[in-house]
Amino acid sequence: MTLFSPNGLATASVKARPSAFAGTFAALVFSATVVTACVALAVSASKVPVSPKQAELYDMGIAFSNLTVYLAIFVIGQVMSLAVAQRGRESALLRAIGAEPKQIRRMVATEALWTSALALPVGYGLGALLAHVWFDGMAANGMVPDGMTLTVGLIPLFTTASVLVVCSQLGGMIAAWRASRTRPSAALADSAVQGGGRAGRVRATAFVAFLVGAIGLSVAAGASSVEDAVSEIPVVLLAYLAAIGLAGPWIGRVATAAAAPLLRRYGGVAGELAIAAARARSGRLAAAITPIAMMTAFAVVQFVSLTGEMDWMAVFGTLLYAGFTGLVAANTLVMLTLERLREFSLLRTVGAEKRQVRAVVVAESAITALAGLGAGALAAIAVMAPLGQEAGTPLSALPVWVWAAMLVSGTGLVLAACCAPLARMLRVRPIDGVTRRSA
């Protein structure tokens, strides 16, 4: 095995950044779990005679499966991009000692493939368990066709494997393209704060294209029949979420500017540090904004839809996707915190106390929550304000307590995920943490 073989580079990369590997693995497991459960229900429903219950259950399984695949593309691509971006300095060092761009790309592809292979059996097993819980709940509420039994066989396994491989390779390809173009001299320009690069024109152009496309789809769906408007809601929402993912750095800057007056007034030094860090890490913040926005937007849209028909199957589906996107959001936030060991250690070497570091993280969490929850709520409003009325589920029907519950739960999730790794990180001696890349 040569120094620059794909397997050798991938193995060394995982050993150097175990937290990045763990984050990608967790995202793949979450995706595999939901895909397996949804496909198993659809396949099981297709094996019984056609009836109203059978058609409803089959359509639900197919719709949820398609939606899960779309979400998997989003979240796995985001997490893979973040994991590769966290190793930007390592990639530049490899380039400096002779690695070619194609070898960097193969390294990322190899790592993505092996991570998918490891995540598949875990996600498949959890998905089978989730499918049985889902099926038993529907059976207890009389929603299962006569004679239907749940089988989690080879079709869900192969479908899940295909989704994981395709999504991870696409995400890795996009992330590796940027890493492979890193100039070797960039290895010598490393800073304590990562993720401060400015978003480019290509990203801005793509954002405008998706935003215009989302608005166009919304107008077209609003002019169609009720059935078409209902079926187009997920597509329009995904278009808005794609625009949010591309606009993440700018959304982060807007949220930072909005929170700055309060943080300066009540946060003291910790507030000032949080503002500076959020501005410097706007690129990284984008990776956290997207899953939080997805969680918020899907929860709002689904709860608005439930105001028209409160049945068990829809409630479970809403909780399923809120939980899925919430876990991905928490996973991403943990990854973002773990990469900051050196930054926090530098603060401690110049006199910052542990409680002050915690205060900085809490203040930054408030900015992240404002950006993600605000962007998700705006996306949901942009979808449901014109289409909800058309579909018979107006946005005004959503009770105020639901908005409040989502705000509290979303903020709590961000705070918990950002602060969870701190206990471990703050046990590292500052002088040791300065020389390490991540916790």
ZIVENRA-V751064 format. One record per residue. PSI is psi as a letter, one per 40 degrees, with the letter a starting at -180 (* if undefined). OMEGA is omega in whole degrees, 0 to 359 (999 if undefined). D_CENTER is the distance of its C-alpha to the mean C-alpha in whole Angstrom. Layout:
BEGIN
PSI OMEGA D_CENTER
PSI OMEGA D_CENTER
END
This chain:
BEGIN
h 181 35
i 182 35
d 186 33
f 174 31
i 182 31
d 180 27
d 180 27
d 178 29
d 181 26
d 179 23
d 179 25
d 181 26
d 180 22
d 179 21
d 181 24
d 183 23
g 181 20
d 181 19
d 178 16
d 177 14
d 181 15
d 179 14
d 177 11
d 179 11
d 181 13
d 179 11
d 179 8
d 178 11
d 178 13
d 181 10
d 180 10
d 180 14
d 183 15
d 179 14
d 180 16
d 182 19
d 183 19
d 180 19
d 179 21
d 179 24
d 181 24
d 181 25
d 179 27
d 179 29
d 181 30
e 184 31
e 180 34
i 180 36
i 182 38
h 177 37
i 179 37
d 179 35
d 180 33
d 181 32
d 180 31
d 182 29
d 179 27
d 179 27
d 178 26
d 180 23
d 179 22
d 181 22
d 179 20
d 178 17
d 179 17
d 180 17
d 179 14
d 178 12
d 177 13
d 179 12
d 180 8
d 178 9
d 180 10
d 191 7
d 180 4
d 177 7
d 179 9
d 183 6
d 177 7
d 179 10
d 179 11
d 181 10
d 179 12
d 180 15
d 178 15
e 179 16
f 182 19
d 181 20
d 178 24
d 178 24
d 179 24
d 178 26
d 176 29
d 176 29
d 183 30
d 181 32
e 169 34
e 179 34
h 179 31
i 179 30
d 182 27
d 178 27
d 175 27
d 180 24
d 178 23
d 178 24
d 181 23
d 180 19
d 179 20
d 178 22
d 179 19
d 181 17
d 181 19
d 177 21
d 177 17
d 180 17
d 179 20
d 183 20
d 186 17
d 182 19
d 179 21
d 180 19
d 179 17
d 178 20
d 178 22
d 178 19
d 176 19
d 178 23
d 179 23
d 180 20
d 179 22
d 177 26
d 179 24
d 182 23
d 180 27
d 178 29
d 178 28
d 179 28
d 179 32
d 179 33
e 176 32
f 184 34
e 182 32
h 178 32
i 179 35
h 177 38
e 182 38
h 173 34
i 181 33
h 175 30
h 177 29
g 187 26
a 187 28
d 182 28
d 174 26
d 180 23
d 181 23
d 178 23
d 180 21
d 178 18
d 180 19
d 180 20
d 181 16
d 183 15
d 182 17
d 182 17
d 181 13
d 179 13
d 177 16
d 178 15
d 179 12
d 180 15
d 179 18
d 181 16
d 183 15
d 180 19
d 179 20
d 181 20
d 182 21
e 180 24
e 180 25
h 178 25
h 179 29
d 181 30
e 179 32
d 179 28
d 181 28
e 183 31
f 182 29
i 178 27
i 181 26
d 181 25
h 183 22
i 174 19
f 182 17
e 181 20
i 181 21
i 177 21
h 186 19
a 182 22
d 180 23
d 179 22
d 179 18
d 179 20
d 179 22
d 178 19
d 180 18
d 181 21
d 180 21
d 180 18
d 178 19
d 178 23
d 179 22
d 178 20
d 178 23
d 177 25
d 179 24
d 179 24
d 181 27
d 179 28
d 180 27
d 180 29
e 182 32
a 180 32
i 181 33
d 181 31
d 180 30
d 179 28
d 179 26
d 182 25
d 182 24
e 183 22
d 179 20
d 181 17
d 179 18
d 180 18
d 179 15
d 177 13
d 177 15
d 180 15
d 175 11
d 177 12
d 178 14
d 179 12
d 179 10
d 183 13
e 184 15
d 181 12
d 180 15
d 176 18
d 178 16
d 179 16
d 179 19
d 179 20
d 178 19
d 179 21
d 180 24
d 182 24
e 186 23
d 181 26
d 180 29
d 181 28
d 178 27
d 184 30
d 186 32
e 185 31
e 179 29
a 181 31
d 179 31
d 178 27
d 179 26
d 179 28
d 180 26
d 178 23
d 180 23
d 181 24
d 180 21
d 177 19
d 182 21
d 184 21
f 183 17
d 178 16
d 178 15
d 183 13
d 180 12
d 180 10
d 179 7
d 183 7
d 187 8
d 180 6
d 177 3
d 178 7
d 178 9
d 179 7
d 182 9
d 184 12
d 180 13
d 179 13
d 180 14
d 183 17
d 182 18
d 179 18
d 174 20
d 179 22
d 181 23
e 177 24
e 179 27
d 183 29
h 182 29
g 173 28
i 188 28
d 185 26
d 181 24
d 179 22
d 180 22
d 178 20
d 178 18
d 179 17
d 180 16
d 183 15
d 175 12
d 178 11
d 180 11
d 181 9
d 177 6
d 178 8
d 178 8
d 178 5
d 179 5
d 178 8
d 180 8
d 181 7
d 176 9
d 177 12
d 181 12
d 179 12
d 183 15
d 181 17
e 187 17
f 180 19
d 182 22
d 179 25
d 180 24
d 179 25
d 177 28
d 177 29
d 182 29
d 179 31
d 179 33
e 171 34
e 180 35
h 178 32
i 181 32
d 181 29
d 178 29
d 175 29
d 178 26
d 180 24
d 177 25
d 181 23
d 178 20
d 179 20
d 177 21
d 178 18
d 178 16
d 178 18
d 180 17
d 179 14
d 179 14
d 181 16
d 184 14
d 180 11
d 180 13
d 179 16
d 179 14
d 179 12
d 179 16
d 178 18
d 179 16
d 179 17
d 180 20
d 179 21
d 190 20
d 178 22
d 177 25
d 187 26
d 180 25
d 178 25
d 179 29
d 183 30
e 180 28
e 178 30
g 183 27
i 180 28
d 181 25
e 180 28
e 181 28
h 183 25
i 180 27
d 182 26
d 178 26
d 176 22
d 182 21
d 180 22
d 179 21
d 178 17
d 181 18
d 182 19
d 179 17
d 178 14
d 178 16
d 178 17
d 181 13
d 180 13
d 182 16
d 182 16
d 180 13
d 185 15
e 184 18
d 182 18
e 188 18
d 182 21
d 179 24
d 183 24
d 183 23
e 174 26
e 178 29
h 177 29
h 182 32
d 183 31
d 177 33
d 181 31
d 180 28
d 184 29
e 179 30
i 183 26
d 180 23
i 182 21
* 999 21
END
